[in-house]
Amino acid sequence: MIDYIKKNRQTFYTYGGMIVIFIALIMIAVMTQTGVPYNKIAIDLGFAQIAWYAIFILTGLTMGAYLAYLEFKKVGWSTDLLFDALLWAVPLSIIGSRIYYVIFDPAPSYHSFYDLINIHNGGLSIHGAVITALIFVIIYTKRKKLNFWLLADILAIGFLVGQIVGRWGNFMNAEAYGPVIQSQFILDILPPFIKNQMYIDGAYHHPTFLYEGLWNLVGLIVLLILRRKRILKVGDLFALYLIWYGFGRGAIIEPLRTGGDPNDALRMFGLPTNVVLSLGLFMLGGIGIIIGKKLYYKDQPYYVDMFVENQVKEPVDENPTV
């Protein structure tokens, strides 16, 4: 065990540090409050305010970008390519996230351009961000002559990390919750600071932001393990991300969430938009990628074989047990 930790110390340092930062941020956000519901504003500069929502979103984005940076080095790509991509992808994804939310908002109340761009109390959708980012990656990889599937694999891990951390912005806004909790067991196991923040309209509600975060955390751990074994070929990691996230969000989280605040669910033709897109675009898209790659891209290399010889490699399991 000690030898394994020594060989993988960089990985332990990286993820251990992120866990410490993540927990510390939650503690700071909660312990600086004077009561519930929590104040959404973290810093008031007088002329401007910085919301906890923005801090959690940017923290998740930074962590995801750092993991992509490390993986760029492992596969031998110039990290300048990553930084150039982020300069475009981040603002475009935020814009796409907001446009998606505005288009499918079930209770629109936009009377000016400022209303359209005001995200002070949230109003962003991860689906819009992912869709926009994927469109950008397709264009960017063609222009830079990069392997789209490999870059998508790298970004899939960053997406999961960003979603796990960013969901706590919804927690601070007391949004993205489900119906009233009927189970005493759930009430007993929920940490008090989460349960109290989810006390809305005189009752405790299911913290679906937490359920989604835990679902994504399990998916993250599984993908991190699999990508270091000779199991996944280039593109498979991205496809599995779409399947895992799409199924969890569309079949589990979103149906529960729409049982809470009916105005909290975006709508498409009267149906929950996030359910339709999660199960359709994401989950079925992931399945389609796996089938399509087996039919038309049979010679894709294994993900672990993309590491260049002059880079420090993490140990690869030649004979994995599944």
Long-range contacts (C-beta under 8 A, 24 or more apart in sequence): 7-314, 7-315, 8-314, 8-315, 10-312, 10-314, 11-314, 14-66, 14-67, 14-70, 18-63, 18-161, 21-59, 21-63, 22-59, 22-63, 22-165, 25-55, 25-56, 25-59, 25-168, 26-168, 29-55, 29-56, 29-168, 29-172, 30-193, 36-196, 36-197, 36-199, 37-174, 37-197, 38-172, 38-174, 38-197, 40-121, 40-172, 40-173, 49-120, 51-120, 51-121, 51-169, 51-172, 51-173, 52-169, 52-172, 52-173, 53-119, 53-121, 53-122, 53-169, 53-170, 53-172, 53-173, 54-169, 55-169, 56-165, 56-166, 56-167, 56-168, 56-169, 56-172, 57-124, 57-162, 57-165, 57-166, 57-169, 59-165, 59-166, 60-161, 60-162, 60-163, 60-164, 60-165, 60-166, 61-90, 61-162, 61-166, 63-158, 63-161, 63-162, 63-165, 64-155, 64-157, 64-158, 64-159, 64-161, 64-162, 65-158, 67-157, 67-158, 67-161, 68-154, 68-155, 68-157, 68-158, 71-154, 71-157, 72-154, 73-311, 74-307, 74-308, 74-311, 74-312, 74-313, 74-314, 75-150, 75-154, 75-306, 75-307, 75-308, 75-311, 76-307, 76-308, 76-310, 76-311, 77-146, 81-144, 81-146, 85-136, 85-137, 85-140, 88-136, 88-140, 89-133, 89-136, 89-137, 89-140, 92-132, 92-133, 92-136, 93-128, 93-129, 93-130, 93-132, 93-133, 93-136, 94-124, 94-129, 95-132, 96-128, 96-129, 96-131, 96-132, 96-133, 97-124, 97-125, 97-126, 97-128, 97-129, 97-132, 98-123, 98-124, 98-128, 99-128, 100-125, 100-127, 100-128, 100-129, 100-131, 100-266, 101-125, 101-128, 101-266, 104-266, 104-267, 104-268, 104-273, 105-266, 106-262, 106-263, 106-265, 106-266, 106-267, 107-263, 121-173, 122-169, 122-170, 122-173, 122-175, 125-266, 125-274, 126-163, 126-166, 127-273, 127-274, 127-277, 127-278, 127-281, 130-159, 130-282, 131-281, 133-159, 147-234, 149-234, 149-235, 149-238, 149-300, 150-234, 150-235, 150-303, 150-306, 152-235, 152-237, 152-238, 153-227, 153-232, 153-234, 153-235, 153-236, 153-237, 153-238, 153-303, 155-238, 156-223, 156-237, 156-238, 156-240, 156-241, 157-220, 157-223, 157-224, 157-227, 157-237, 157-241, 159-241, 159-245, 160-216, 160-219, 160-220, 160-223, 160-241, 160-245, 161-220, 163-212, 163-213, 163-216, 163-245, 164-213, 164-216, 164-217, 164-220, 167-209, 167-210, 167-212, 167-213, 168-209, 168-213, 170-209, 171-197, 171-207, 171-209, 171-210, 172-197, 174-198, 174-200, 175-209, 175-261, 175-264, 176-208, 176-209, 176-212, 176-257, 176-264, 177-205, 177-206, 177-207, 177-208, 177-209, 177-257, 177-260, 177-261, 177-264, 178-205, 178-206, 178-207, 178-208, 178-211, 178-256, 178-257, 178-259, 178-260, 179-205, 179-206, 179-256, 179-259, 179-260, 180-204, 180-205, 180-206, 181-205, 181-206, 200-261, 205-260, 206-256, 206-260, 208-253, 208-256, 208-257, 208-260, 211-252, 211-253, 211-256, 212-248, 212-249, 212-253, 215-244, 215-248, 215-252, 215-253, 216-244, 216-245, 216-248, 219-244, 219-245, 219-248, 227-303, 227-304, 228-304, 228-314, 228-315, 228-316, 228-317, 229-304, 229-316, 229-317, 229-320, 230-302, 230-304, 230-305, 230-316, 230-317, 230-318, 230-320, 231-302, 231-320, 231-322, 232-302, 232-303, 233-293, 233-300, 233-301, 233-302, 233-303, 234-300, 234-301, 234-302, 234-303, 234-306, 235-289, 235-293, 235-297, 235-300, 236-290, 236-293, 236-303, 237-303, 238-286, 238-289, 239-286, 239-287, 239-289, 239-290, 239-293, 240-286, 241-286, 242-282, 242-283, 242-285, 242-286, 242-289, 243-282, 243-283, 243-286, 243-287, 244-286, 245-278, 245-282, 246-278, 246-279, 246-281, 246-282, 246-283, 246-284, 246-285, 246-286, 247-278, 247-279, 247-283, 249-274, 249-278, 249-282, 250-274, 250-275, 250-276, 250-277, 250-278, 250-279, 250-280, 250-282, 250-283, 251-278, 251-279, 254-278
